[in-house]
Amino acid sequence: MAQPSKSLYFLLSFFLFLIVAAGTFIGWNEIEKRKATLHAEIKTIQTAIAENDQWMNQAQMWKQREDWITTNQPTTAGADDASLSLIEGIQKSAQENNIQITDQKILTTQTTPNFFSTSVKVKVVTDMKSLINWLYLLQTPASFTLIDSFSLKTDAQSSNLACELTIVRWYSPKFKKP
């Protein structure tokens, strides 16, 4: 048997070097990809931990808010009672603030696990000062009432404002027994 030549050893060594270099390159790329994925996962976990810490720091405040809502959220005997109560309250406060109601319409009710709401669309005519005062009084936190939509125009017949608004009141989801 003939002895392999030096050039054959050289080629064999070069081929083995290429295989090891390619394997190292492929392995290194795979390690870098995994490293980048792990860094992204670590950043996501760190962000979640920071968010959770923030929620935990605010837990007492949110508990106080929940207790306040449970204590102060108005109750009603049902949808009809809620709508009637809302309209009567709007009419009374409008009268007390020199607001003339030109049209009113009961809209839809909504029920969720956290609240029951009813809404009324109202058209009123009044001066700016009375309107602002009335809107402020309607939307106090303890009243659980808000203005859902609002449209304001000047009344063509006088210097008053014509306002069309949707007023919503939230009630406790637990109906009281009549």
PyMOL commands that set and color helices and strands:
alter all, ss='L'
color gray80, all
select helices_A, chain A and resi 6-72+79-96+128-138+141-143
alter helices_A, ss='H'
color red, helices_A
select strands_A, chain A and resi 100-111+116-126+145-154+161-171
alter strands_A, ss='S'
color yellow, strands_A
deselect
rebuild
show_as cartoon
